[in-house]
Amino acid sequence: MKKCSPICYLKIATLLAVSLVTACIHTFQDPNEYHAVPSKDMELVTKVPLAKLKEGHAIYKVQCSKCHEPKFPGAVPSDQWHIIIPGMAWNAGLSKDDEKKLNTYIIAACRFIEKEDEH
């Protein structure tokens, strides 16, 4: 059997390390992330039209991630978002209309997650 050179071992170790890190990144998922995506179920539970949920979610995905890792709606109690959203919307330069859409989505997603947690 042919022996592997130190460079060969380094390449193998690097490949294994990259594979491990990639696997960890792709397998970790906040449980609230799945529940925070607008769906027909969310629409039914919250009574907010799916189109409105999608508008707010789009703003959330684009705007909140410009400055920091977005917090998933369920990570903060629904009664606290009214304090957070106005300041963050102002920092992001959102219009009042976009702020309202974002708020509608966040509160609906929180309530949906909270409702699911009851079961």
C-alpha positions as semicolon CSV with decimal commas, in nm:
position;residue;x (nm);y (nm);z (nm)
1;M;0,000;0,000;0,000
2;K;0,136;0,343;-0,094
3;K;0,190;0,590;0,192
4;C;0,020;0,927;0,188
5;S;0,243;1,235;0,199
6;P;0,192;1,510;0,461
7;I;0,031;1,725;0,187
8;C;-0,211;1,442;0,113
9;Y;-0,309;1,422;0,482
10;L;-0,356;1,800;0,492
11;K;-0,586;1,786;0,189
12;I;-0,789;1,504;0,344
13;A;-0,814;1,688;0,679
14;T;-0,921;2,008;0,503
15;L;-1,184;1,825;0,302
16;L;-1,322;1,659;0,616
17;A;-1,328;1,991;0,806
18;V;-1,510;2,168;0,522
19;S;-1,760;1,881;0,498
20;L;-1,825;1,890;0,872
21;V;-1,877;2,267;0,881
22;T;-2,105;2,254;0,577
23;A;-2,311;1,974;0,730
24;C;-2,349;2,168;1,055
25;I;-2,456;2,484;0,877
26;H;-2,717;2,306;0,668
27;T;-2,860;2,094;0,948
28;F;-2,905;2,371;1,206
29;Q;-3,234;2,546;1,166
30;D;-3,422;2,752;1,417
31;P;-3,755;2,574;1,468
32;N;-3,933;2,909;1,439
33;E;-3,794;2,963;1,089
34;Y;-4,023;2,700;0,937
35;H;-4,327;2,832;1,124
36;A;-4,248;3,193;1,032
37;V;-4,298;3,135;0,658
38;P;-4,642;3,257;0,548
39;S;-4,878;2,969;0,475
40;K;-5,246;2,891;0,435
41;D;-5,240;2,756;0,791
42;M;-5,104;3,088;0,917
43;E;-5,374;3,269;0,722
44;L;-5,646;3,049;0,874
45;V;-5,522;3,085;1,231
46;T;-5,447;3,458;1,222
47;K;-5,723;3,573;0,983
48;V;-5,462;3,782;0,795
49;P;-5,481;3,735;0,416
50;L;-5,191;3,532;0,278
51;A;-5,098;3,810;0,034
52;K;-5,051;4,053;0,327
53;L;-4,846;3,797;0,518
54;K;-4,623;3,747;0,214
55;E;-4,572;4,123;0,170
56;G;-4,462;4,163;0,529
57;H;-4,245;3,853;0,515
58;A;-4,065;3,985;0,205
59;I;-3,988;4,312;0,385
60;Y;-3,870;4,115;0,689
61;K;-3,637;3,892;0,484
62;V;-3,481;4,179;0,289
63;Q;-3,472;4,468;0,535
64;C;-3,402;4,302;0,869
65;S;-3,103;4,111;0,736
66;K;-2,934;4,424;0,600
67;C;-2,807;4,523;0,944
68;H;-2,821;4,206;1,154
69;E;-2,936;3,848;1,167
70;P;-3,316;3,872;1,169
71;K;-3,488;3,748;1,483
72;F;-3,756;3,498;1,407
73;P;-4,099;3,622;1,512
74;G;-4,135;3,354;1,779
75;A;-3,802;3,448;1,938
76;V;-3,963;3,757;2,091
77;P;-4,308;3,756;2,256
78;S;-4,577;3,914;2,036
79;D;-4,646;4,183;2,295
80;Q;-4,286;4,311;2,266
81;W;-4,263;4,365;1,890
82;H;-4,456;4,694;1,907
83;I;-4,153;4,835;2,091
84;I;-3,893;4,686;1,855
85;I;-4,046;4,739;1,511
86;P;-4,079;5,121;1,507
87;G;-3,713;5,175;1,597
88;M;-3,585;4,914;1,357
89;A;-3,813;5,041;1,079
90;W;-3,680;5,391;1,134
91;N;-3,319;5,264;1,129
92;A;-3,390;5,077;0,804
93;G;-3,558;5,381;0,646
94;L;-3,888;5,199;0,592
95;S;-4,194;5,390;0,487
96;K;-4,488;5,390;0,728
97;D;-4,671;5,161;0,485
98;D;-4,385;4,907;0,484
99;E;-4,357;4,935;0,862
100;K;-4,728;4,852;0,890
101;K;-4,689;4,552;0,654
102;L;-4,390;4,428;0,854
103;N;-4,576;4,470;1,182
104;T;-4,880;4,283;1,047
105;Y;-4,664;3,990;0,939
106;I;-4,452;3,975;1,257
107;I;-4,751;3,984;1,493
108;A;-4,941;3,727;1,284
109;A;-4,638;3,495;1,271
110;C;-4,592;3,528;1,650
111;R;-4,953;3,444;1,716
112;F;-4,936;3,150;1,477
113;I;-4,621;3,015;1,648
114;E;-4,772;3,071;1,993
115;K;-5,090;2,888;1,887
116;E;-4,884;2,595;1,758
117;D;-4,688;2,583;2,083
118;E;-5,015;2,535;2,272
119;H;-5,066;2,199;2,096
